[in-house]
């Protein structure tokens, strides 16, 4: 009788262990796939952080610079009045925590609207 009781107890322990393992795996999979809302929020925050860093940097006119962030990749677009600001903006963006790459599409603004 003792052997039967011990086998019952052992089977209960095995069932609990298997159930716990299966639950842990499913919850890990859930954590690995953040919701679209969370991803959007993180991207928005990173874009704002880059924008803030650009506005604090000396010698960069951010009035026509636009920042887009997706998964750590940042794209800078827009225009600046001075060509020296283009590489400087890229370096500032690269220095922001969370930025993994920077694509710089900033161009030089045409003086007086480019007319002639």
C-alpha positions in Angstrom: 0.0 0.0 0.0 2.9 2.3 0.7 4.2 1.9 -2.8 0.8 2.9 -4.3 0.6 6.0 -2.1 4.1 7.0 -3.0 3.4 6.6 -6.8 0.3 8.7 -6.4 2.3 11.5 -4.7 5.0 11.3 -7.3 2.5 11.5 -10.1 0.9 14.6 -8.5 4.4 16.2 -8.2 5.2 15.4 -11.9 1.8 16.9 -13.0 2.4 20.1 -11.1 5.9 20.4 -12.5 4.7 19.9 -16.1 1.9 22.4 -15.7 4.2 25.0 -14.2 6.7 24.6 -17.0 3.9 24.9 -19.7 2.6 28.1 -18.0 6.1 29.6 -17.8 6.7 29.0 -21.5 3.4 30.6 -22.5 4.0 33.6 -20.3 7.5 34.0 -21.8 6.1 34.0 -25.3 3.6 36.7 -24.3 6.3 38.9 -22.9 8.4 38.5 -26.0 5.7 40.0 -28.2 4.8 43.5 -27.0 1.5 45.0 -28.2 1.3 47.4 -31.1 0.3 50.1 -28.6 3.4 49.5 -26.5 5.7 49.6 -29.6 4.1 52.8 -30.7 4.5 54.4 -27.3 8.2 53.4 -27.2 8.8 54.7 -30.7 7.1 58.0 -29.9 9.2 58.4 -26.7 12.5 57.7 -28.6 11.5 60.2 -31.3 10.8 62.9 -28.6 14.0 62.1 -26.8 16.0 62.7 -30.1 14.0 65.8 -30.8 14.8 67.1 -27.3 18.5 66.3 -27.7 18.6 68.2 -31.0 16.9 71.2 -29.5 19.4 71.3 -26.6 22.4 71.0 -28.9 24.2 74.3 -29.7 24.2 75.4 -33.3 21.3 73.3 -34.6 18.1 75.0 -35.9 15.5 72.3 -35.3 12.5 74.3 -36.6 12.4 72.3 -39.9 13.9 69.0 -38.7 11.5 66.0 -38.3 12.3 62.8 -36.4 10.8 59.4 -36.9 11.8 56.4 -34.7 11.0 52.7 -35.2 12.6 50.0 -33.1 15.7 52.1 -32.3 16.2 53.2 -36.0 15.9 56.9 -36.3 15.3 58.9 -39.6 16.0 62.6 -39.7 14.3 64.6 -42.4 13.8 68.3 -43.2 16.0 71.2 -43.9 18.6 73.4 -42.1 20.0 76.8 -43.0 23.6 75.8 -42.6 25.3 72.6 -44.1 27.4 72.1 -41.0 24.3 71.4 -39.0 23.5 68.2 -41.0 26.3 66.0 -39.7 26.0 67.5 -36.3 22.3 66.6 -36.0 23.2 63.0 -36.9 25.9 62.8 -34.2 23.5 64.2 -31.6 20.9 61.7 -32.6 23.4 58.8 -32.4 24.2 59.8 -28.8 20.6 59.4 -27.5 20.0 56.2 -25.4 18.0 53.6 -27.3 19.1 54.7 -30.8 20.6 51.8 -32.8 20.9 53.6 -36.2 20.4 57.0 -37.8 19.5 57.7 -41.4 20.1 61.4 -42.1 17.9 62.8 -44.9 18.3 66.4 -43.8 19.1 68.8 -46.7 20.3 72.3 -47.0 17.5 74.9 -47.1 17.5 77.2 -50.2 18.1 80.8 -49.2 15.1 83.0 -49.6 12.9 80.2 -50.7 15.2 79.2 -53.6 13.6 81.7 -56.0 15.7 83.7 -58.4 
